[in-house]
Amino acid sequence: MDLKLLFMSTLFGIICCSSAQQEGNECIKANALSCGQCIQVGAKCGWCTDTEFLKQGEPTSARCDELESLKKRGCDKIENPHGSQRILKNKAVTNRKKGAEKLRPEDITQIQPQKLSLNLRSGEPQNIKLRFKRAEDYPIDLYYLMDLSYSMKDDLENVKNLGTSLMKEMSKITSDFRIGFGSFVEKTVMPYISTTPAKLLNPCTGDQNCTSPFSYKNVLKLTSNGQQFNSLVGQQQISGNLDSPEGGFDAIMQVAVCGVSGIVLPNDGKCHLENNMYTMSHYYDYPSIAHLVQKLSENNIQTIFAVTEEFQPVYKELKNLIPKSAVGTLSANSSNVINLIVDAYNSLSSEVILENSKLPEGVTITYQSRCKNGVVNEGENGRKCSNISIGDEVSFNINITAQGCPKQGKPESIKIKPLGFTEEVEILLNFICECECHKHGIKNSDMCHNGNGTFECGACRCNKGRVGRQCECRKDEVSTEDLDKNCRKDNGTDICSNNGECVCGTCECKKRDNPEERYSGKFCECDNFNCDRSNNKLCGGHGRCECRVCICDANYTGSACDCSLDTSTCLASNKQICNGRGNCECGTCRCTDPKFQGPTCEICPTCPGVCTEHKECVQCRAFGTGEKKDTCERDCSYFNLIKVKDRDKLPQPVQAFPLMHCKERDANDCWFYYTYAVNNTEKEVHVVDALECPAGPDIIPIVAGVVTGIVLIGLALLLIWKLLMIIHDRREFAKFEKEKMNAKWDTTENPIYKSPINKFKNPNYGRKAVAL
């Protein structure tokens, strides 16, 4: 359970560390012939155990259906088992403090619970919650694995005093620390090293004295004695090889599996140490990365690669392939190795990643993590939480789902553990493959035609070689001419109305592509999909189809159940049905007064006042003027506005949709024309898009007209006067002529002449006449 660190130093620098619709109805599609088969289809499927549930012509598989469908079809007894879970071991996480009483690694708990038992129903997920708390003063094991090829000569000098220095530094993190040491060079065969006798003894050139090459050697097992580490490391000698060192993977594999923390055969992933030396490097190939990842995970190893700057890109790619691994930059002479180890440890230990063992066939698992500060991750990120400090607690919600049952039907187990830790959660999986009613089945029951089957869960499960709802036939006699007669309606020629097969003299109706559609009846003459429709819905969506006839729900009637008996939709604002001006038919008002319309006969497009009522809204929407131009969008959006070019294009009244023709005048004395109508519930206004405004006076024609009028009138008056004078003169002359002709006077006196002298007598003067 303690945290094991495997440190591997090379020119490339490797550091490893490890720690102690469905589409359609799937239930019907499954053709399940027993309750056990049915419940394995999915969590939505149930099995009807009512003995009298099936109608004539329906096969046994019709007992398996979705739960709501079974209830709707009248089933009262439905077998529908559910999964469950039980916690078997639930030890609380450890609240250990640094410097407290030392605990054995197996006594430290960071994950809870530790063991559960699940009963899985097909398609029904079981959710479990795991807690993880990072314990303080957690044991750490470091195994330092070093490349001893010649290029690492300077690095070896810096590592010789690593033990005590690292012990001192790691004591700041934990009081329970151990360290070990191993080294590697390369496979001891061509072309990796030179196999000449001299080079096998001293692979270095010149006067350099190097040790013989080797693949991997365990120098020091894990110990808490730092001085012993320094002593043994100080005794190590550099070796040499021909190519870039690749023996590191061999070394990592042996470290992982040995418990210290020409080649054509693949690596077998087993320990091959004799006298602390890897003896099979010349026999087995290098392990693959995938194989290495598997073994590192199995042995709770987290990997850190410490590499020089030039090899950073390569090992960062490798880091992405190995979970719980890190890459650090190693200085040219490994002088920063202690800081690198400490930083790498802090980085890896602050992240928890869950992994599970191989899942049984048909079992899936999903993760959701609830990390610090309320962060929730799902999918692949749901396996991990980062930036976890000592004492922090996080949780994981894990859903485990089974699809069907394993072929063996036996219990299985899986394990979930945080990468790099030896702790794990064991989960026992039990599969619900049969219904509870299966236990009460009656073998060789008389209800299954003379004992030819087991009567269980309301139906017969036929013995081998028997078929039929009551197992009444053998498979070799299911189709004969005599039996087919029983499947013809009214002695006709069609077997099972061409909608099924005759099995043992009984029609078993065929299934439709749409599992919701079924044939039924003794001769499969009925179905539940050929009833009248309304609004493209079978039985208007307010009933069910039985034998091609709609059985309507309450408050609905009609051949397509499209006539509602509810009158609440016909109530007008005055609480009268259809405003007292119509009849409520199928939930809709039929207005008897042609002037009124609308859903409750309250709208009267042709009543007085309609034009005035809508004038301001029409004006603001059509011309952007009027009192409501500032609130037009808010107050005047209740009708559809349609503009036309002239008055001839305005709609005319029709019987179906009465409308009102309106003529209104605006503030500028301009006239505008529109119609208002209600089409069902839609209000429509057609408006002429041009105003009719009065034209201004033309001065010149007016003045000219006045002058011309005066002149003409004057001339007319003169002509009239002249004419009257002529007429008068002519009359006077005619009168004169007439008097002349008729006059009687003597010849001495001129009748025309009148004397200018008048004579009169003064009565006071002697009556003498006075001449004047």
Disulfide bonds with the S-S distance in Angstrom:
Cys27-Cys45 2.02
Cys35-Cys435 1.81
Cys38-Cys64 2.09
Cys48-Cys75 2.05
Cys204-Cys210 1.68
Cys258-Cys271 2.11
Cys371-Cys385 1.92
Cys405-Cys433 2.06
Cys437-Cys457 1.85
Cys448-Cys460 2.07
Cys462-Cys471 2.13
Cys473-Cys504 2.01
Cys487-Cys502 1.97
Cys496-Cys507 2.09
Cys509-Cys524 2.16
Cys526-Cys547 1.80
Cys531-Cys545 2.00
Cys539-Cys550 2.04
Cys552-Cys561 2.04
Cys563-Cys586 1.90
Cys570-Cys584 2.13
Cys578-Cys589 2.14
Cys591-Cys601 2.04
Cys604-Cys607 1.73
Cys611-Cys662 1.89
Cys617-Cys636 2.10
Cys620-Cys632 2.12
Cys670-Cys693 1.77
